[in-house]
Amino acid sequence: MKWVHVRDNWPAFFEAIVEKWPAADEGELEEIDGDKRAFIAYIAEVTGQEIDETKDEIREWLAGEIPSDIVMDPIHDNHSIALSAKYVGEGEDEYDDDARFGDDDEIRGDGDLNDPT
């Protein structure tokens, strides 16, 4: 992940930050508000590490996976859907419901697995 993911979704990362650095305080994290320099200085302070060592540790942490609550964020999802528009046929809306592809039986004869027709 990139810092922009962290910055843009700052509160959603609190749990992951506290899991990685248990001495971190959510109140302090709120004040940092996604500022990378302030975050590095804060983590160095709470862990007692040198700044360079802290930067390396944060770089390793950023190499990990984006937390699932970020991936499922509606803003992120809508952005991904909008990007997928280039794969949607002409005249179709990328935001349309894809119910006809599921097993919901809302549309008869659409090929659902449980379709009796």
Residue pairs with C-beta under 8 A, 6 or more apart in sequence:
1 62
1 63
1 64
1 65
1 66
2 62
3 36
3 62
5 66
5 70
6 13
6 34
6 36
6 62
7 34
7 35
7 36
8 34
9 70
9 73
9 76
10 29
10 32
10 33
10 34
11 30
12 67
12 69
12 70
12 73
13 67
13 70
14 26
14 29
15 67
16 67
17 24
17 29
18 24
18 26
18 29
20 61
21 43
21 46
21 47
23 46
23 47
24 42
24 43
24 46
25 46
28 42
29 42
32 38
32 39
32 42
39 58
40 51
40 54
40 55
40 58
41 51
43 49
43 54
43 57
43 58
44 50
44 51
44 53
44 54
47 54
47 57
49 57
70 76
81 94
81 95
82 94
84 94
85 94
88 94
99 106
99 107
100 106
100 107
100 110
100 111
102 112
103 112
103 113
103 114
104 112
105 112
105 114
105 115
108 115
108 117
109 115
109 117
